Amino acid sequence: MDNFRRITILAVAVLCLACDASTGARAQDFVVRDSAGVEIVENRGDIPEFDLPPRPNLRLGMQDGPPEYQMFRIVDALELDDGSVVVVSQVEPLIRVFAPDGGILRSFGSLGQGPREIGLPQRVWSAGADSLVIHDWRNRRLAYWTAGGGFLSVSPMRPLPAAPLPGGRFGDGSVLVTSLLMTRSEDFTWSPLIGLRFAGSGVLRDTVFNVPGWRLGPVDIGGETVLLARHFEGLAGATALDDAIALAMGDAYEVRILDPDGRLARLVRWAGRDRTVTEAHVAAAREEAVRSATNEEQRRQALRFFDAAPVAEQFGTVSGLRAAPDGGFWVEEWRRPGDPEGQRWLAFDADGRLRGRGALPASARLTRVGERHLIVIEQDELDIEYVSLYPLPPEVATSSEDR
């Protein structure tokens, strides 16, 4: 960041502090500094809260009705520029496109290994005005279709590690893939999380990071050795931004911003809670582990698994990341025993400023932060799935003037 931009950010922060002081509210303290060529952004103070509107602008899915409107095993959804919505399912038809008013426009995509088939879709991205890119996990490739249902091409991704997960698509069309490499040892040790950048053609361009991902170790359960993680311990994760990578290690209230080649460019930090794990936390987690058991055998089995794994000394910090179209990102807070059920998200803008915190109920999960909407996959008490588009709360919306 050049000096002019840095001074502008600090000036805006001072103005915001002055405005909040007149109302008696404690504002976020937003500080930017440089350290050995790395920009450090620190957010201090109370985190402002925001709420989802009580009703979405659009909800797709129904309990009874035509089958094309019923949702099962939804993995992703995407709003296009014209307001239509692409919904990706792992049950045929795999791709459905809905009009802005919720009416079905078309459906396509079948399971299989052929060039016009999809093995197992995991993520969808927009690739221009009328093109879609689908990450096909089972066939290890990118599938290109038009939003009108026309097949374009497939691009095998080679070489791919075991269990690759889509980490997002960069502005230039390349794709980030992450993989947790399972390390077996006689004790609990860190398994690395690697990040690979593939061209849109499927060609591997580079390994952009290799970091400690998750501490796993062998435990004995009923005479069988299985790999488990330590209770409460954080794990690493990453998502692609337009021209950068957001990487969270899970052991600090911090997100690393890497350039597309994996070099550290910025650290974004915020004030979090004390991370010490107490005996009360362990007891509460143990109780939660058996909450869904419907009989005594299930309860005993849940307790065997819980008691087999050791307990970490500190809680993790980040359990999810989502890219925002303005160049910012959203961070899912690590849930602790006794916390409200559901997801809690922190919204950061492109400069690393913490805009606010919002909560989703336990029956909902945030799948995408769009330019106009938050796209949420919800379930009702009958486990019926819905794709809901909530208007982006004004507290966390940004514009070009903000940047």
C-alpha positions as CSV (number, residue, x, y, z in Angstrom):
1,M,0.0,0.0,0.0
2,D,1.4,3.4,-0.9
3,N,1.7,6.3,1.6
4,F,-1.2,8.2,0.2
5,R,-3.6,5.3,0.7
6,R,-2.3,4.6,4.2
7,I,-2.8,8.2,5.2
8,T,-6.3,8.1,3.8
9,I,-7.2,5.0,5.7
10,L,-5.9,6.5,9.0
11,A,-7.8,9.7,8.4
12,V,-11.0,7.9,7.8
13,A,-10.4,5.9,11.0
14,V,-10.0,9.2,13.0
15,L,-13.2,10.6,11.5
16,C,-15.1,7.5,12.4
17,L,-13.7,7.6,16.0
18,A,-14.8,11.2,16.3
19,C,-18.3,10.4,15.0
20,D,-18.8,7.6,17.5
21,A,-17.5,9.7,20.4
22,S,-20.4,12.1,19.9
23,T,-22.8,9.2,20.6
24,G,-20.9,7.7,23.5
25,A,-20.3,4.5,21.6
26,R,-16.9,2.8,21.6
27,A,-15.7,2.5,18.1
28,Q,-13.4,0.0,16.5
29,D,-9.8,1.1,16.6
30,F,-8.4,0.4,13.1
31,V,-4.6,0.8,12.8
32,V,-2.3,0.1,9.8
33,R,1.5,-0.2,10.1
34,D,4.3,-1.9,8.2
35,S,6.8,-4.4,9.5
36,A,9.6,-5.7,7.3
37,G,7.5,-5.0,4.2
38,V,4.4,-6.7,5.5
39,E,1.3,-4.6,6.2
40,I,-0.2,-5.2,9.6
41,V,-3.9,-4.3,10.2
42,E,-5.1,-4.3,13.8
43,N,-8.7,-4.1,14.7
44,R,-9.2,-3.3,18.4
45,G,-12.2,-2.6,20.6
46,D,-15.8,-3.9,20.7
47,I,-17.0,-5.6,17.6
48,P,-20.3,-4.1,16.2
49,E,-23.1,-6.6,15.8
50,F,-25.4,-6.8,12.8
51,D,-28.5,-9.0,12.2
52,L,-29.9,-10.7,9.2
53,P,-33.2,-9.3,8.0
54,P,-36.1,-11.3,9.3
55,R,-37.0,-12.6,5.8
56,P,-34.9,-13.2,2.7
57,N,-35.6,-11.5,-0.6
58,L,-35.8,-14.9,-2.2
59,R,-36.2,-18.4,-0.9
60,L,-35.9,-21.4,-3.2
61,G,-37.3,-24.8,-2.2
62,M,-40.5,-26.3,-1.0
63,Q,-41.7,-29.3,1.0
64,D,-44.5,-30.2,-1.5
65,G,-44.7,-29.3,-5.1
66,P,-43.0,-30.0,-8.4
67,P,-39.7,-31.9,-8.0
68,E,-37.7,-29.2,-9.7
69,Y,-38.4,-26.9,-6.7
70,Q,-37.5,-29.5,-4.1
71,M,-33.9,-29.2,-2.7
72,F,-31.7,-32.1,-1.7
73,R,-28.0,-32.2,-0.9
74,I,-27.4,-28.6,-1.9
75,V,-23.7,-27.8,-1.9
76,D,-23.5,-24.3,-3.4
77,A,-25.5,-21.5,-5.0
78,L,-24.5,-18.4,-7.0
79,E,-26.4,-15.2,-8.0
80,L,-25.7,-14.1,-11.6
81,D,-25.5,-10.5,-12.8
82,D,-29.1,-10.6,-14.0
83,G,-30.5,-11.7,-10.7
84,S,-31.0,-15.3,-11.6
85,V,-29.7,-18.0,-9.2
86,V,-27.7,-21.1,-10.0
87,V,-28.2,-23.9,-7.5
88,V,-25.8,-26.9,-7.3
89,S,-26.9,-30.2,-5.9
90,Q,-25.3,-33.6,-5.6
91,V,-28.7,-35.2,-6.7
92,E,-29.9,-35.0,-10.3
93,P,-30.5,-32.6,-11.8
94,L,-27.2,-31.3,-10.6
95,I,-27.6,-27.7,-11.8
96,R,-30.8,-25.7,-11.7
97,V,-31.2,-22.0,-12.7
98,F,-34.0,-20.0,-11.2
99,A,-35.3,-16.6,-12.3
100,P,-35.1,-13.6,-10.0
101,D,-38.7,-14.2,-9.0
102,G,-38.0,-17.9,-8.1
103,G,-39.4,-19.6,-11.1
104,I,-37.4,-22.4,-12.6
105,L,-35.7,-21.5,-15.9
106,R,-33.8,-24.7,-16.7
107,S,-32.0,-27.7,-15.2
108,F,-29.2,-29.8,-16.5
109,G,-26.3,-32.0,-15.4
110,S,-26.2,-35.8,-14.7
111,L,-23.9,-37.9,-12.7
112,G,-21.2,-39.8,-14.5
113,Q,-17.7,-39.8,-15.9
114,G,-18.4,-38.8,-19.5
115,P,-17.4,-35.4,-20.8
116,R,-20.9,-34.1,-20.5
117,E,-21.4,-35.6,-17.0
118,I,-20.3,-34.5,-13.5
119,G,-18.9,-37.0,-11.0
120,L,-19.7,-35.0,-7.8
121,P,-20.1,-31.2,-7.9
122,Q,-18.7,-29.2,-5.0
123,R,-18.6,-25.6,-6.1
124,V,-19.7,-23.3,-8.9
125,W,-18.2,-20.0,-10.1
126,S,-19.2,-17.4,-12.7
127,A,-16.9,-17.2,-15.7
128,G,-18.1,-14.2,-17.6
129,A,-21.6,-13.0,-18.5
130,D,-23.0,-16.4,-19.4
131,S,-20.6,-19.1,-18.4
132,L,-20.2,-21.3,-15.3
133,V,-17.3,-23.3,-13.9
134,I,-18.1,-26.3,-11.8
135,H,-15.6,-28.0,-9.6
136,D,-16.1,-31.8,-10.2
137,W,-14.5,-33.5,-7.2
138,R,-15.0,-37.1,-8.2
139,N,-13.7,-36.6,-11.8
140,R,-10.9,-34.3,-10.7
141,R,-11.7,-31.6,-13.2
142,L,-13.3,-28.3,-14.0
143,A,-16.4,-28.4,-16.1
144,Y,-17.4,-25.4,-18.2
145,W,-21.1,-24.9,-19.1
146,T,-23.2,-21.9,-20.1
147,A,-25.9,-20.7,-17.7
148,G,-28.3,-21.7,-20.4
149,G,-27.3,-25.4,-20.0
150,G,-24.9,-25.7,-22.9
151,F,-21.9,-27.8,-22.5
152,L,-18.6,-26.1,-23.3
153,S,-15.6,-28.2,-22.2
154,V,-13.9,-30.1,-19.3
155,S,-10.4,-29.5,-18.0
156,P,-8.8,-32.3,-16.0
157,M,-6.7,-31.1,-13.1
158,R,-3.4,-32.9,-12.9
159,P,-1.7,-33.7,-10.7
160,L,-4.1,-33.6,-7.8
161,P,-3.4,-34.6,-4.2
162,A,-5.7,-36.8,-2.2
163,A,-9.0,-35.3,-1.0
164,P,-8.7,-32.0,-2.9
165,L,-11.1,-29.2,-1.8
166,P,-12.0,-26.2,-3.9
167,G,-10.6,-23.0,-2.3
168,G,-12.0,-20.5,-4.7
169,R,-11.4,-18.9,-8.1
170,F,-9.1,-16.0,-8.8
171,G,-10.0,-13.0,-11.0
172,D,-7.8,-14.3,-13.8
173,G,-9.7,-17.6,-13.9
174,S,-7.1,-19.8,-12.1
175,V,-8.4,-21.9,-9.2
176,L,-7.1,-22.6,-5.7
177,V,-7.3,-26.1,-4.4
178,T,-6.4,-27.1,-0.9
179,S,-5.6,-30.5,0.6
180,L,-4.9,-31.8,4.1
181,L,-2.2,-34.4,3.8
182,M,-2.7,-37.0,6.5
183,T,0.5,-37.7,8.4
184,R,0.7,-40.9,10.4
185,S,2.9,-41.1,13.4
186,E,3.0,-42.7,16.9
187,D,2.1,-39.4,18.5
188,F,-0.1,-36.3,17.7
189,T,1.6,-34.4,14.9
190,W,0.7,-31.7,12.5
191,S,-0.6,-32.8,9.1
192,P,0.3,-30.2,6.4
193,L,-2.3,-28.2,4.5
194,I,-1.1,-27.4,1.0
195,G,-2.5,-24.9,-1.4
196,L,-2.2,-25.5,-5.2
197,R,-3.0,-23.0,-7.9
198,F,-4.3,-24.4,-11.2
199,A,-4.8,-22.6,-14.4
200,G,-8.3,-22.5,-15.9
201,S,-7.1,-25.2,-18.3
202,G,-6.4,-27.5,-15.4
203,V,-2.6,-27.3,-15.5
204,L,-0.9,-27.0,-12.2
205,R,0.9,-23.7,-11.9
206,D,2.4,-23.7,-8.4
207,T,2.2,-24.8,-4.8
208,V,1.4,-21.5,-3.1
209,F,1.6,-22.6,0.5
210,N,2.4,-25.5,2.8
211,V,1.5,-24.9,6.4
212,P,0.6,-26.9,9.5
213,G,-3.0,-27.9,8.9
214,W,-4.4,-30.0,11.7
215,R,-2.8,-32.0,14.6
216,L,-3.9,-35.6,14.3
217,G,-2.8,-38.7,16.2
218,P,-3.6,-42.4,16.7
219,V,-6.0,-43.4,19.4
220,D,-7.4,-46.8,20.4
221,I,-11.1,-47.3,20.3
222,G,-12.3,-50.8,21.2
223,G,-9.1,-52.4,20.0
224,E,-9.1,-50.4,16.7
225,T,-6.6,-47.6,15.9
226,V,-8.1,-44.5,14.4
227,L,-6.8,-41.0,13.6
228,L,-8.5,-38.2,15.6
229,A,-7.8,-34.6,16.3
230,R,-7.3,-33.1,19.7
231,H,-10.5,-31.6,21.1
232,F,-10.9,-27.8,20.5
233,E,-7.7,-27.4,18.5
234,G,-7.8,-25.1,15.5
235,L,-7.2,-26.0,11.9
236,A,-5.9,-24.1,9.0
237,G,-8.0,-23.0,6.0
238,A,-7.8,-20.8,2.9
239,T,-9.9,-19.1,0.3
240,A,-9.1,-17.3,-3.0
241,L,-9.8,-13.6,-3.2
242,D,-9.8,-11.8,-6.5
243,D,-6.0,-11.4,-6.6
244,A,-4.9,-12.7,-3.3
245,I,-5.3,-15.6,-0.8
246,A,-6.8,-15.4,2.7
247,L,-5.2,-18.0,4.9
248,A,-6.1,-18.7,8.6
249,M,-4.0,-20.9,10.7
250,G,-6.7,-21.4,13.3
251,D,-4.4,-20.7,16.3
252,A,-4.5,-16.9,16.4
253,Y,-7.1,-14.1,15.8
254,E,-5.4,-13.4,12.5
255,V,-5.8,-13.9,8.8
256,R,-2.8,-13.9,6.5
257,I,-3.2,-12.3,3.1
258,L,-0.9,-13.8,0.5
259,D,-0.3,-12.6,-3.0
260,P,-1.3,-15.1,-5.7
261,D,2.2,-16.6,-5.6
262,G,2.0,-17.3,-1.9
263,R,4.1,-14.4,-0.5
264,L,2.9,-12.8,2.7
265,A,1.6,-9.3,2.0
266,R,-0.7,-8.4,5.0
267,L,-1.7,-9.6,8.4
268,V,-5.2,-8.8,9.5
269,R,-5.8,-9.1,13.3
270,W,-8.6,-8.5,15.7
271,A,-9.3,-8.8,19.4
272,G,-10.7,-12.1,20.5
273,R,-11.7,-14.0,23.7
274,D,-9.4,-15.8,26.1
275,R,-8.7,-19.1,24.5
276,T,-7.9,-21.2,27.6
277,V,-9.8,-24.5,27.7
278,T,-11.2,-25.2,31.2
279,E,-12.7,-28.3,32.8
280,A,-16.1,-26.8,32.5
281,H,-15.6,-26.5,28.7
282,V,-14.6,-30.2,28.6
283,A,-17.6,-31.3,30.6
284,A,-20.0,-29.2,28.4
285,A,-18.5,-30.6,25.2
286,R,-18.8,-34.1,26.5
287,E,-22.5,-33.5,27.2
288,E,-23.0,-32.1,23.7
289,A,-21.3,-35.2,22.2
290,V,-24.2,-37.4,23.4
291,R,-27.0,-34.9,22.9
292,S,-28.1,-36.5,19.6
293,A,-27.9,-40.1,20.8
294,T,-31.2,-41.9,20.5
295,N,-30.3,-44.9,22.6
296,E,-27.8,-46.1,25.2
297,E,-25.5,-47.8,22.7
298,Q,-25.2,-44.6,20.6
299,R,-24.5,-42.7,23.8
300,R,-21.7,-45.1,24.9
301,Q,-20.2,-45.0,21.4
302,A,-20.2,-41.2,21.4
303,L,-18.5,-41.1,24.7
304,R,-15.9,-43.7,23.7
305,F,-14.8,-41.5,20.8
306,F,-14.9,-38.3,22.9
307,D,-12.8,-39.8,25.7
308,A,-10.3,-41.3,23.4
309,A,-8.9,-38.0,22.1
310,P,-6.8,-35.7,24.2
311,V,-7.8,-32.1,24.9
312,A,-6.0,-29.1,23.5
313,E,-4.8,-26.4,25.9
314,Q,-6.4,-23.6,23.8
315,F,-9.4,-23.2,21.6
316,G,-9.1,-22.7,17.9
317,T,-10.0,-19.3,16.4
318,V,-11.3,-19.6,12.9
319,S,-13.4,-22.4,11.4
320,G,-14.4,-21.0,8.1
321,L,-13.5,-18.4,5.4
322,R,-15.6,-16.9,2.6
323,A,-14.4,-14.4,0.0
324,A,-16.3,-11.2,-0.5
325,P,-16.7,-9.6,-4.0
326,D,-15.2,-6.3,-2.8
327,G,-11.9,-8.0,-2.1
328,G,-12.7,-8.5,1.5
329,F,-13.4,-11.7,3.4
330,W,-15.7,-13.2,6.1
331,V,-14.4,-15.3,9.0
332,E,-16.4,-17.9,10.9
333,E,-15.6,-17.8,14.6
334,W,-14.7,-21.0,16.3
335,R,-17.7,-22.2,18.4
336,R,-17.1,-23.3,22.0
337,P,-19.2,-25.4,24.3
338,G,-22.0,-23.3,25.7
339,D,-21.9,-20.8,22.8
340,P,-25.2,-20.3,21.0
341,E,-25.8,-22.9,18.3
342,G,-25.1,-21.8,14.8
343,Q,-22.5,-19.9,12.9
344,R,-21.1,-16.5,13.8
345,W,-19.3,-14.5,11.1
346,L,-16.9,-11.5,11.1
347,A,-17.0,-9.3,8.0
348,F,-13.8,-7.7,6.9
349,D,-13.5,-5.2,4.0
350,A,-10.8,-5.1,1.3
351,D,-8.5,-3.0,3.6
352,G,-8.8,-5.4,6.5
353,R,-11.3,-3.3,8.5
354,L,-13.6,-5.3,10.7
355,R,-17.1,-4.2,9.7
356,G,-19.1,-6.3,12.2
357,R,-20.3,-9.7,13.4
358,G,-23.5,-11.5,12.5
359,A,-25.0,-14.7,13.6
360,L,-26.8,-17.5,11.7
361,P,-29.1,-20.1,13.3
362,A,-28.0,-23.7,13.7
363,S,-30.2,-24.7,10.8
364,A,-28.4,-22.4,8.3
365,R,-25.0,-22.2,6.8
366,L,-23.4,-19.4,4.8
367,T,-22.3,-20.6,1.4
368,R,-21.5,-17.3,-0.4
369,V,-21.1,-13.6,0.2
370,G,-22.4,-11.9,-3.0
371,E,-22.5,-8.3,-4.1
372,R,-26.2,-7.9,-3.2
373,H,-27.0,-10.9,-1.0
374,L,-25.8,-13.4,1.5
375,I,-26.6,-16.8,0.1
376,V,-27.6,-19.2,2.9
377,I,-28.5,-22.9,2.8
378,E,-31.2,-23.6,5.4
379,Q,-33.1,-26.6,6.8
380,D,-36.4,-26.7,8.5
381,E,-37.5,-29.0,11.3
382,L,-38.3,-31.7,8.7
383,D,-34.8,-31.4,7.1
384,I,-36.2,-29.8,4.0
385,E,-33.5,-27.7,2.4
386,Y,-33.9,-24.1,1.1
387,V,-31.6,-21.6,-0.6
388,S,-32.2,-18.2,0.8
389,L,-30.9,-14.8,-0.5
390,Y,-30.7,-12.3,2.3
391,P,-30.0,-8.7,1.5
392,L,-26.5,-7.7,2.4
393,P,-26.8,-5.8,5.7
394,P,-25.8,-2.2,5.3
395,E,-23.4,-2.3,8.2
396,V,-21.1,-4.6,6.3
397,A,-21.8,-3.5,2.7
398,T,-18.9,-1.5,1.1
399,S,-18.7,0.6,-2.0
400,S,-15.9,2.0,-4.2
401,E,-16.1,5.2,-2.1
402,D,-15.2,3.2,1.0
403,R,-12.0,2.0,-0.6
